[in-house]
Amino acid sequence: MKDRYSKLSGHLAGADSLFAFAMALASAVYGNSARMPPGGVREFLAMRITLANAVFAGLFMVAWAFCFRAFTRPEPCGILRTVVGIAKGCAVMTALLALYLYAAHTEGPVVKISAVFFLSCASFKICRLLFRTWIASRDPELVIILGSGRRASKAWREIRTQYHSSVKLLGFVDDQPVSEMAPDVATRYLGTFEDLSDLLLRNVVDELLIAMPMKSCYDKAQRAVAIAEQVGVHVAFMHDMYSTTLNQAAHRDLELFNDFVPFHEHYVTRQAVKRVFDVVGSLVGLFLLSPLFVLIAIAVKLTSKGPVFFVQERYGYRRRIFHMYKFRSMVKNAPDLMNELERHNEAAGPIFKMRRDPRVTRLGRFLRASSLDELPQLLNVLFGHMSLVGPRPMSVRDVSLFNEATLMRRFTVKPGITGLWQVSGRSSVGFDQWVKLDFNYIDDWSLALDFWILARTVKAVVKRTGAV
């Protein structure tokens, strides 16, 4: 199964090894605390950092990475087995450290140093494992299996036994009669292959696992890949089912499930930079604009009844619902009046736009025209629900009216406070053009594009381009 945390883990591998080296150094300092020279830790390190020690440090960090890869892979194999693997890895690395200390004729208590190293590293690795398991269990991968035969049953068994805390099976899709399916498959049957597109449109799905024989189902698998790509759903294959090569990127047989979509390290790096920029930008914005926040909050409270903030459920990254914050620009009971105003909708498509919306307050019109009502979304950026730049988050009402599976591709990135739509006319842009702009952003995304959009946003806000 594609582990969304494995991307981060790859970048943390180096930090993990550095932690091990730091623990080895700290253990040595602790073990020699009674023999510390008058100059303290600095003089102690100056005496101990020799060429041999430096070479050992490099080899030690490399050995750490390989050791835990051998003992704890794959990770989703049950907490107990993983903890045992961690203990084995820590024992091997402790033995390696002890052997070097004996070989180097270390004057300090080797046994004491080794014990401190083992306990500190084992505690770190176990806490890291428990944290990752807790995160995964809070937001599991949602999977649909294409197939209902032996391979599908095997995939379902692997999910139950190895990925139970991080993967949730939604069900099976196949053209076979339900009466011919195994009982545990039949009870989770979702529909036929013709229903796949609608299933991916109407359900939150992270991954489509194709578990059917390639020789007889090659064309069907190809069409499934095309459908999933349109929706932005990842595709995975059973590792033992390749009898031919699909015309996609090469896959790696590392685990039972393979990530079908190729992943580029430089993309992760840019995403990490984007997240850092989002956090810094939101913190700076909240700090500098805090006086304005207070003034707007007082104005909203004095001019109309109701709360200062309007909180609404929106669809975010991977179609997860989050609560988006805005300064309230409408009357208190605005959601209750929505049904009465649906027939006055002036926008084409699933969105709702009304130039003279009677629910908008007098202050609200100014806040909307100046985009000041959007400022509280800096909190959403700080919390990780949104980014400074990205497609606009859509309401549950709007998404429920989607009738094309391809529209779901906009949820493959985090929504943003601003985006190409905002700098291209906002409400004056039709829904079809809006979607096209979102897809252009997803396909052409770069940090330079984000900076360009932010710069254009200032100009659009000043001119109030397309604001309603």
C-alpha positions in Angstrom: 0.0 0.0 0.0 1.3 3.4 -0.8 2.2 4.9 2.5 1.7 8.7 2.4 4.1 9.0 5.4 6.8 7.0 3.6 7.6 10.1 1.5 8.4 12.0 4.7 10.2 9.0 6.1 12.6 9.1 3.2 13.6 12.6 4.2 13.7 11.7 7.9 16.1 8.7 7.3 19.1 11.0 7.4 17.8 12.8 10.5 17.2 9.4 12.1 20.8 8.4 11.6 22.0 11.7 12.9 19.9 11.2 16.0 21.6 7.8 16.5 25.0 9.4 16.3 24.0 12.1 18.7 22.8 9.5 21.1 26.1 7.6 20.8 28.0 10.8 21.5 25.7 11.8 24.4 26.1 8.3 25.9 29.8 8.6 25.7 29.8 12.0 27.3 27.5 10.7 30.0 29.6 7.6 30.6 32.7 9.7 31.0 31.1 12.4 33.1 33.2 11.4 36.1 36.4 11.7 34.0 35.5 15.0 32.4 38.5 17.2 31.9 38.6 20.7 33.5 37.6 22.3 30.2 34.3 20.4 30.2 32.4 18.9 27.3 34.1 21.1 24.7 37.6 19.9 25.7 36.4 16.3 25.9 35.1 16.4 22.4 38.2 18.1 21.1 40.3 15.2 22.4 37.9 12.5 21.1 37.1 13.7 17.6 40.0 12.0 15.7 40.1 10.9 12.1 39.2 7.3 13.2 36.3 8.6 15.2 35.0 10.7 12.3 35.2 7.7 9.9 33.4 5.5 12.4 30.7 8.2 12.8 30.0 8.1 9.1 29.9 4.4 8.9 27.8 4.2 12.0 25.1 6.4 10.5 25.0 4.3 7.3 24.9 1.1 9.3 22.0 2.4 11.3 19.9 3.1 8.2 20.6 -0.4 6.7 20.1 -2.1 10.1 16.6 -0.9 10.8 15.6 -1.3 7.2 16.5 -5.0 7.5 14.8 -5.6 10.9 11.7 -3.4 10.6 10.6 -3.7 7.0 7.7 -3.6 6.1 6.6 -1.4 9.0 2.8 -2.2 9.0 3.3 -5.7 10.2 1.9 -5.3 13.7 3.2 -3.2 16.5 4.6 -6.1 18.5 6.6 -7.5 15.6 7.9 -4.0 14.8 8.9 -3.4 18.4 10.8 -6.7 18.4 12.5 -5.6 15.2 13.4 -2.2 16.8 14.9 -4.1 19.8 17.0 -6.2 17.5 18.2 -3.2 15.5 19.1 -1.3 18.6 20.9 -4.4 20.0 23.0 -4.8 16.8 23.9 -1.1 16.8 24.7 -1.2 20.5 27.0 -4.1 19.9 28.7 -2.3 17.0 29.2 0.7 19.2 30.6 -1.4 22.1 33.0 -3.2 19.8 34.4 0.0 18.5 34.8 1.4 22.0 36.7 -1.7 23.1 38.8 -1.6 19.9 39.6 2.0 20.5 40.6 1.3 24.1 38.1 3.7 25.5 38.8 4.6 29.1 35.1 5.1 30.0 32.7 2.4 31.2 31.7 0.7 27.9 28.9 -1.2 29.5 27.3 1.9 31.0 27.7 3.8 27.7 26.1 0.9 25.7 23.2 0.6 28.1 22.4 4.3 27.9 22.6 4.2 24.1 20.4 1.2 23.8 17.7 2.6 26.1 17.7 6.1 24.5 17.5 4.8 20.9 14.9 2.1 21.6 12.7 4.7 23.4 13.1 7.1 20.5 12.2 4.5 17.8 9.3 3.1 19.7 7.8 6.6 20.4 8.3 7.4 16.7 6.4 4.1 15.8 3.5 4.8 18.1 3.2 8.4 16.8 3.1 7.2 13.2 0.6 4.5 14.1 -1.6 7.0 15.9 -1.5 9.5 13.0 -2.3 6.7 10.5 -5.3 5.4 12.5 -6.8 8.9 12.7 -6.9 9.2 8.9 -6.6 5.8 7.3 -6.1 5.3 3.5 -9.5 4.5 1.9 -9.2 1.7 -0.7 -11.4 0.1 -3.3 -10.2 -3.3 -4.7 -10.9 -4.0 -8.4 -11.4 -7.8 -8.5 -13.1 -10.5 -6.5 -11.0 -13.6 -7.0 -8.0 -15.2 -5.3 -5.9 -12.0 -5.6 -8.6 -9.8 -4.2 -9.1 -12.1 -1.2 -5.3 -12.1 -0.6 -5.3 -8.3 -0.8 -8.1 -8.1 1.7 -6.3 -10.5 4.0 -3.2 -8.4 3.9 -5.1 -5.3 4.7 -6.7 -6.9 7.7 -3.5 -8.4 9.1 -0.8 -5.9 8.1 -2.5 -2.6 7.4 -5.5 -2.7 9.7 -4.6 0.5 11.5 -3.7 2.6 8.4 -5.9 1.3 5.7 -9.7 1.0 5.5 -11.3 -1.1 2.7 -14.4 0.4 1.2 -15.3 -2.7 -0.9 -14.8 -4.6 -4.1 -15.7 -3.9 -7.7 -16.0 -6.7 -10.3 -18.3 -7.9 -13.0 -18.5 -11.4 -11.6 -21.9 -12.5 -10.1 -22.1 -12.0 -6.4 -23.1 -15.7 -5.9 -19.6 -16.7 -7.2 -17.7 -14.5 -4.8 -16.2 -15.6 -1.4 -18.5 -14.6 1.5 -16.1 -12.0 2.9 -15.9 -10.4 -0.6 -19.6 -10.6 -1.4 -20.6 -8.8 1.8 -18.4 -5.8 0.7 -19.4 -5.8 -3.0 -19.9 -2.2 -4.3 -20.8 -2.7 -8.0 -19.6 -3.6 -11.5 -16.8 -2.1 -13.5 -19.3 0.3 -15.1 -20.0 1.7 -11.7 -16.4 2.5 -11.0 -16.4 6.1 -12.3 -19.5 7.0 -10.2 -18.1 5.2 -7.1 -14.9 7.3 -7.3 -17.0 10.4 -7.8 -19.4 9.8 -4.9 -17.0 8.3 -2.4 -13.8 9.5 -0.8 -11.2 7.1 -2.2 -7.4 7.4 -1.8 -6.3 4.3 -3.8 -7.6 1.8 -6.3 -6.0 -1.6 -5.9 -6.2 -3.7 -9.0 -6.2 -7.4 -8.0 -7.1 -9.3 -11.2 -5.1 -11.4 -13.7 -3.4 -9.2 -16.3 -3.6 -11.7 -19.1 -7.3 -11.8 -19.2 -8.1 -8.3 -17.8 -5.4 -6.1 -19.4 -7.8 -3.8 -21.2 -10.0 -3.4 -18.1 -7.0 -2.6 -16.0 -5.9 0.0 -18.5 -9.4 1.6 -18.4 -9.4 1.5 -14.6 -6.1 3.4 -14.6 -7.4 6.0 -16.9 -10.6 6.5 -14.8 -8.5 6.8 -11.6 -6.1 9.2 -13.1 -9.0 11.5 -14.1 -10.3 11.6 -10.6 -6.8 11.9 -9.0 -7.0 8.5 -7.2 -3.7 6.6 -6.8 -3.5 3.1 -8.5 -1.7 0.1 -7.0 -1.2 -3.4 -8.2 -0.7 -6.8 -6.5 3.1 -7.5 -6.7 2.6 -11.0 -8.2 0.2 -10.2 -11.0 2.4 -8.6 -13.6 2.4 -10.7 -16.8 2.7 -7.7 -19.0 3.7 -4.1 -18.7 1.2 -1.3 -18.6 2.1 1.8 -20.6 2.8 3.8 -17.4 5.9 4.5 -15.3 8.0 1.6 -14.0 6.9 0.0 -10.7 9.0 -1.3 -7.9 8.3 -4.7 -6.3 9.2 -3.7 -2.8 6.1 -4.6 -0.9 2.8 -6.4 -1.4 1.3 -3.2 -2.7 3.2 -0.9 -5.0 2.7 2.8 -5.5 1.8 3.0 -9.2 2.3 6.7 -9.4 6.0 7.6 -9.8 7.3 9.9 -7.1 10.0 12.5 -7.5 12.2 13.5 -4.6 12.6 17.0 -5.9 8.8 17.4 -5.8 8.8 16.4 -2.1 11.5 19.0 -1.4 9.5 21.7 -3.1 6.4 20.7 -1.2 8.4 20.9 2.1 9.6 24.3 1.1 6.0 25.3 0.3 4.8 24.1 3.7 7.6 26.0 5.5 6.6 29.1 3.5 3.0 28.6 4.4 3.7 28.4 8.1 6.1 31.4 8.1 3.7 33.4 5.9 0.7 32.6 8.0 2.5 33.4 11.3 3.8 36.7 9.9 0.4 37.6 8.5 -1.4 36.8 11.7 1.1 38.9 13.7 1.1 41.9 11.4 -2.6 41.9 10.8 -3.7 41.2 14.4 -4.8 44.9 14.9 -6.9 44.7 11.8 -8.4 41.4 13.0 -9.5 43.2 16.2 -11.0 46.1 14.3 -12.9 43.9 11.9 -14.2 41.7 14.7 -15.5 44.7 16.6 -17.2 46.0 13.4 -18.8 42.7 12.6 -20.2 42.4 16.2 -21.5 46.0 16.3 -23.2 46.0 12.9 -25.2 42.7 13.0 -26.2 40.0 15.4 -24.3 36.7 15.4 -20.7 35.4 15.8 -17.6 37.2 14.5 -16.5 34.2 12.4 -18.4 32.2 9.9 -17.3 28.6 10.1 -18.2 26.3 7.2 -17.4 22.7 6.2 -15.2 22.6 3.1 -13.6 19.8 1.1 -9.8 19.9 1.3 -6.8 17.8 0.3 -7.8 14.1 -0.4 -11.4 15.2 -0.1 -11.1 15.4 3.7 -13.6 17.8 5.2 -12.3 20.6 7.4 -13.8 23.7 9.0 -12.9 26.9 7.1 -12.9 30.3 8.9 -14.0 33.6 7.5 -15.2 36.9 9.0 -19.0 36.7 8.9 -20.3 38.8 6.0 -23.9 37.5 6.0 -26.8 37.5 8.4 -26.7 35.0 11.2 -29.3 32.6 9.6 -27.7 32.7 6.1 -27.4 28.9 5.7 -31.1 28.5 6.5 -32.1 30.9 3.7 -30.0 29.0 1.1 -32.9 26.8 -0.2 -35.1 29.8 -0.8 -32.4 31.5 -2.9 -31.3 28.5 -5.0 -33.6 29.5 -7.9 -31.9 32.9 -8.1 -28.5 31.4 -8.7 -26.6 33.4 -11.4 -23.7 31.0 -11.8 -23.5 28.1 -14.2 -22.4 24.7 -12.8 -22.5 23.5 -9.2 -21.4 26.7 -7.5 -23.8 29.4 -6.1 -23.3 33.1 -7.0 -25.7 35.9 -6.6 -24.6 39.5 -7.2 -27.2 41.0 -4.9 -27.4 38.4 -2.3 -29.9 39.7 0.3 -28.1 37.7 3.1 -25.0 39.8 2.8 -24.7 42.6 5.3 -23.6 46.2 4.5 -20.3 45.6 6.2 -20.1 42.2 4.6 -20.2 43.7 1.1 -17.1 45.8 1.9 -15.4 42.8 3.5 -16.0 40.7 0.4 -15.1 43.4 -2.1 -11.8 44.0 -0.3 -11.3 40.2 0.5 -10.8 41.1 4.2 -13.4 38.4 5.1 -10.8 35.8 3.9 -8.1 36.8 6.4 -9.0 34.2 9.1 -8.1 31.5 6.7 -4.5 32.2 7.7 -5.4 30.0 10.7 -6.4 27.2 8.3 -3.0 27.6 6.6 -1.2 27.5 10.0 -3.1 24.3 11.0 -2.3 22.6 7.7 -5.8 22.5 6.2 -4.9 25.0 3.5 -2.0 26.6 1.7 -1.5 30.3 0.9 -1.9 29.4 -2.8 -4.0 26.6 -4.4 -7.5 25.9 -5.7 -10.3 27.4 -3.6 -11.8 25.0 -1.1 -15.4 24.1 -2.1 -18.4 23.6 0.1 -20.1 20.3 0.7 -23.1 21.6 -1.2 -21.1 22.5 -4.3 -19.2 19.2 -4.3 -22.4 17.2 -3.9 -23.6 18.7 -7.3 -20.5 17.5 -9.2 -21.5 15.3 -12.1 -18.0 14.6 -13.6 -15.4 12.4 -12.0 -12.6 14.5 -13.4 -13.6 17.4 -11.2 -12.3 15.4 -8.2 -8.7 16.0 -9.4 -8.8 19.4 -7.9 -8.6 17.7 -4.4 -5.1 16.2 -5.2 -3.5 19.4 -3.7 -4.2 21.5 -0.7 -6.8 24.3 -1.3 -5.5 27.8 -1.0 -6.5 31.3 0.1 -5.7 32.6 -3.3 -5.0 31.0 -6.7 -5.2 31.4 -10.5 -9.0 31.9 -10.2 -8.6 34.9 -7.9 -6.1 36.7 -10.1 -8.0 35.9 -13.3 -11.3 37.6 -12.5 -12.8 35.8 -9.5 -16.6 35.8 -9.7 -16.5 37.1 -13.3 -14.9 33.8 -14.4 -17.4 30.9 -15.2 -17.2 27.6 -13.5 -15.7 25.7 -16.5 -12.9 28.3 -16.8 -12.5 28.2 -13.0 -11.9 24.4 -13.2 -9.5 24.8 -16.1 -7.5 27.3 -14.1 -7.4 24.9 -11.2 -6.1 22.1 -13.4 -3.5 24.3 -15.0 -2.3 25.2 -11.5 -2.1 21.5 -10.5 -0.3 20.5 -13.7 2.2 23.4 -13.8 2.7 23.9 -10.1 6.0 25.4 -9.0 7.2 27.6 -6.2 7.8 30.4 -8.8 4.1 30.1 -9.8 3.0 30.5 -6.2 5.1 33.6 -5.8 3.7 35.0 -9.1 0.1 34.4 -7.9 0.7 36.0 -4.5 2.1 39.1 -6.3 -0.9 39.2 -8.6 -3.3 38.7 -5.7 -2.3 42.0 -4.2 -3.0 43.8 -7.4 -6.4 42.0 -7.8 -7.4 42.9 -4.2 -6.5 46.5 -4.7 -8.5 46.7 -7.9 -11.3 44.5 -6.4 -11.3 42.5 -9.6 -14.4 40.3 -10.0 -15.3 40.6 -6.3 -18.9 40.0 -5.3 
